[in-house]
Amino acid sequence: MTSRADTLLDRVGARAREEAQAEARTTMAMLEFADARRAEYEAVGHSADRDLELASIAHELAVELQLSVRSVQNRLHAARMVRGRAPSAWSAFMAGQIDGYRVRIISEALGNLRDPRSDGIVDERVADYATTHTAAELRAWLKRLIARLEPEHNEQRSREAVNDRRVHIDHRDDGVSELWALLPTSQAATIDTMLGEALLSKPSDDTRTSDQYMADELSRRLLARADDEPAVRATIALTIPATSLAGLTDEPGTSLDAAGGHCPRRWSASSPPARAPSSTASSPTPQAASSTSPGSAGSPRPTWSSASRSATASAKSRLAPAMPHGATRTTASRGPTARPAARTCGHCAGNITA
């Protein structure tokens, strides 16, 4: 006798297949719309703005689906790739047997193939594997399959992948940022070994978790000199509304950090500062200092300068990114506090209304 839990489990599987089928129908509708709109543009004949017209197709879909333009472009590209080069996998997608995420994984694998004859071999095998394994297992299996099918192209693919190496920093809320890097595997493995060895030397009375200790150790090795003094100092200048400095409101201060010529970020110090005379409504600047709190492993931390400490003694920084590169700021003078009315980015040539 089938239990109620077994019945509910079957229902979960059925709903998942229905969701995959709905996603497949949406993807097919996206392709049909893109093809129809392209045909309309081409029927008009030659146009000096043809590239813009074709690019607008993804923008229309992005508005309708409430997705980013890049997400729409990636989805269309993956769908065209799999539909054209792996019809068995596409049929499985239409039947709800695999989802859109697996379709994108298959698309990435097809994009790495150099020999057109390999497409058929991948298509013969991938649908069965994709329907019975996780997405991570599918990705790993496809990598092994491609390496076996085209071993002569492995070196070329490796060079192309290494050429795409890069570093990205994403400033998040609450005073933390994410450091992301795409590196050659040999270098990444060396860094991993270095941090692992550092963790082995962690004092027994150190209360930090392993993750915290390794993060601090990475920062220390990147930022500190041999004498543990900071090799780089960061300065973040805050502009705080006069009413907040006077203790009348708790509006956050903002700051533009354009160090290194990169896209400036806007930060906010959200805690209400201590009351101060309105005449001190200048822009207090926290200066980076080499003093560290316990557990920071030598990483520099910003501290307030003496000129602004009395006005911001109780402020705690909660950081949030906002502003694009190299920008100039215009302010609206209406009201007791001047606020940014527009931000004009010199690099992006964008005018962003606040």
N, C-alpha and C positions, 0 to 999 in steps of 0.2 A: 504494500500500500504506500502510495506516495505521500510524504509528509507535507505539511503546509510550507515548511521552509524550502523543501525541494521545489514546490510549485512557484514560490516567490523567486527562487533562483532562476528558474526557467523564464519567468517574466522579466527579470533583469536582463537576461541575454536577449530576449526578444526586443526589449526597448532599446538596447544598444544597437541592434541591427537596424531598427527603425530610424534611429538617429543617424547612423551611417548612410542609410538610403536617402534620408532627407538632405544630408550634406552633399551626397552625390548629385541629387536632383538640382540643388542650388548651384553647384559647380557647373553642371551641364547648362543651366539657364544663363550663368555668367558667360560661358563660352559662346552660346547662341547669341546673346546680346552683343558681345564684342564683335562677332563676325558680322552681324547685321549692321551695326553702326559703322564698321569699317567699310562695308559694301556701300552704304549711303554716301560716305565721304568720297569713295573712289568713283561713284557714279557721277559726281559733280564735275569730275575732271581734274586737271592740274590745279594745285593750290600752293601758294607760297607758304601757307601755314599748315601744310599737311602733317608735319611732325607734331605740332601742337594739337591738331585735331585728333591724331591717333593717341597721343598721351592723355587727352581728355576722357578717353573711354574708361580708363582705370579710375579717374577722378569721379566720374558719374557713378560707377559701381561702389566706390568707397563711401560716397554720400548715402547711397541707398542702403548699404549694409552696415553703415557706421563702423567702418574699419579704416585703417590707414591705407594710403595709396600703395605703399610698399607691400603691405600684406596682400592686397588685391593683385598686384603685379606678380608676386611670388606664387599665389594660388593659381592664377591663369597660366603661368609658365609651367608649373608642375603638371597641371591637368593636360595641357597640350603635349607635353613630353611623353607622359604615360599613355595617353590616348593614341598617339601616333606611333610609339615605339614598343609598347608593351600592351597589346590589346587584351590579353588574358587577364592581366592585372587590372585593366580598366573595367572589364566585365565584372570582376569580383567587386570592384568599388561600386559599380552601378547596382549590384545585387545586395549591397550592404554587408558583404563579407569582410571587407577591410575598410578602414576609415581614411579620412583625408590626410591625417598625419603620416600614415604608412605610404600613401600615394606620394607624398613629398619626399620621403626617404627613398622610395624607388626612383623618383625623378632625379634625385641627387646622384644616385648610383649610375643611372643611364647617362647622365651628363659627364661622368668620368670615363666612359667607354670611348675608345679610339677606333676600334674595328667595327664596322656596321654589322658584320656577321655575329658579333657577340650579343646583339639585341635579342635575336631569336632564342638563344640559349638561356639568357636571363629570363625572358618572358615565359619560357616553358616551365621554369622551376619556381619563380618567385611567388606566384599566386598561392600555390599550395603551402609554401613556407610561411607567407605573410598571414594566412588565415589561422595558423596554429601556433604562432609564436608572438612574443612581445615585440614592441617596436625596437627596443634596444637589441634584442637578439636578431631581429631582421637586419638592422644596420650592420652589425658585426658579420653576419652571414654574407651579406652582399659585398662587404669589403674583401672577405676571403675568396668569394667566387670571382670577383673581378681580378684579384691578384693571380688566381690560377688561370683565368681566361687570357689575360694580357700581361704576362710577366715582363715582357719587353718594354712596356710603357710605365712600369712602376717608378723608375727613376725620374721620368719626365713629370709624372703626377706629383712626386715628392718635391721637385724643384718648384713647380707651380704653387704648391701649398705653402712652401717656405717663403716664397715671394709675397704671400699674403699676410705675413706676420705683422702684428700691430699691437698697440696698447691702448686701452680705453679706461677712463675714470668716470664713474657715474656717481654724482653727489646725491645722496638720499636724504631723507628726513632724519631729524633727531641726532644730528651731529656725526653721522657716519657716511662713508663713501665706499663704493665698490671699485676695486682695482682689478681689471680684467686684461689678460695678455694672451695672445696667440703666438707661441714660440716654437722653434724647432724642438722635437721631442728630446733630443740629447740635452739641450739646455734646460728644458722643463724638468727632466729627470734629475739633473744635477742639483737644481734648486730644491726639488723634493727631498733628495738625499741630505742636502745641507740642513734643511729645516728638521728632518728626522733626527739627525745627529745632534742638533741643538736641543731637541726635546729630551734626548737621553741624558743631557747634562742639567736638566731642570732640577733646582734644589728641592729637596723633599718637603721643606716648609713653605714652598711657593704655593699660594692658594689659587693661582690661575688655572683654568682648564687647559687641556692640551691645545685646543683650537686657539684660545686666547694667547697662550704662550707663543705659539708658532706665528700668529699674526703680529705680535709685538716684536718677535725676533726678526721677521721680514722687514718691518718698518725700521728697526734699529740698524740693520745691515745696509739698508738703502740710504738712510738719512744721516747716520753718524759717521764721524771720522774715527781713526784708530784710537784717539784719546777719548772717545765717547762724546765729544762735543758735536753739536749738530752741524752737518756740512751745508745745510740749506736752511734759510730762515724764511718763513711765510708771514706776510703782513696782510691782514684783512681790515679794511677801513669801513666802519659802520656809520651810516647816516641815520640819526634817530630824530623823529619828529619832536618839535619843541614842547608840545603838550605832554609827550611821554616823559621827557626829561624833567618837566615840571611836576610830574606825578599826577596829572589830570586824566590821562588816558593810558592804556596799555598797548598801544599800537606798536608792532614790531619795528625794529630798526632794520635797514637793508644795506647791503654792501655789494659792490662789484669787484670781483677778483679777476683781473685781466693779466695776471702774471704769466710770463712766458709767451705772450702774444696769442694765446689761445682764446677761445670763446669765453667771454666773461661770465661768471656765475653770479646770481643774486642770492645772497644768504639772508637769513632772518634771525634776529635774537628776540624770541617771542615772550620771555618772561618780563613782567613789568619792572622797569628799573626803579632805583631809589629816587625819592623826591629830590629835586635840585632846583636852584633858581633858574628862571626862564632865560636869563642872560647867558647861561652856559650851553645854549642849544646849538653848539657847534657839532662837528662830526668827530666824536671820540674814536680813536683808532687803537685796536688791540695790537700790540706788538708781539711778534713771535719771540719766545724766550727759550733758553735751553733748559730751564727748570722742568722737571718731570714729576708726575704723580707716581705713587707706588704702583709698580706693575707695568709702567709704560715702556720700560726697557730702553730708555735713552731717547725716545722719540720726542721731538720738539712739540710743545703745546703752546697755543696762543694765550697770552695773559694781557690784562688791561694795563695801559700806561697810567702813570700817576695822575695825569691831567683829566682822565675820564673816569677814574676808579670811583670817585665819590658819586658820580651821576649814574653809575651802572653797577653798583656793588652787588645787587641781588640778581642781576641778569644772568641767565644761562643760555648758551647758544643752542638753538635748534636750527639746523642748516637745511636749506632746500634750494635746489638749482632752479634757475629760471631763464637767464638772459643769454641771447646769442652773441657771436663774436664781435669784437672790436667796436663796440657801439658807443654812440654819443647819446646823452640823455637830455631831454627837454622837460621842464617842470611846469606845472600849473600853479600860478601864484594865488589862486583863490583860496580863502580860508586861512586859518592860523597856521596850518602846516602845509608846506610845499610838497606836493606828491608828483611822482613821475607821470606825465601824461602820455608820452610816447617814447619808444626806444628805437633808434635807427641804427641798424647794423651796417657798418661800413664794408664788411666782407661779404655778407649775404645780400646786401642792397635791399634789405627788408625793412619795412616801417611797421612796427608792432605796437598796436595801441594797448596801453595797460588797462 
